[in-house]
């Protein structure tokens, strides 16, 4: 759908959700502008489009600002070049050069080595490994994310007085992490692309939910007790979401 706004046409997706309580708009890195209407509002299709267009008109400057920021981040990813020798990707908040070298003749799987001093990721490609480069890098980054997230959990779980039952690493699009009332935590592997402080902030956020569900004052006080600068790193992740999701040139997978 397209809304005719003051600064020109604006494509958007209109969806209904039983979970939504209010009309809302998000600027998703993959789906673009999405307007959500509560499914129980009994608004017809024509009225829904009219309401969505009016809602977008009120928030046009905010929406276009976010779209411009996302376009800038896509340009940043494009400037880093393809996943090839002398290309680069973000890793732990720092741009790392990609260096490709042949693997050992007997190697069946490609490997990645991190040279922190030179800010390089050295990819040893095995001739028997048929995986695309993006898959090789993603597998290694997932493993690194698991190590870093587990370490952050060990640092903070005891002082927060919680003990998660299970931790999974995924590639979610809308959340960097989540927590269930059953004590299960889930995190995006893409957090390892961000500065360690940002990863630490998300881990603390989800651990805190094991004590306090919701985002009231008690919850934020608990988060701040472990990470007083959490707002800075939450903002960093929000502002760089498009860049992180586009890092390997692929849409998020389960």
PyMOL commands that set and color helices and strands:
alter all, ss='L'
color gray80, all
select helices_A, chain A and resi 39-41+45-58+60-79+133-160+189-193+196-209+217-226+230-239+241-245
alter helices_A, ss='H'
color red, helices_A
select strands_A, chain A and resi 2-5+8-11+13-17+24-28+32-38+88-91+94-102+111-115+120-125+166-170+177-179+184-188
alter strands_A, ss='S'
color yellow, strands_A
deselect
rebuild
show_as cartoon
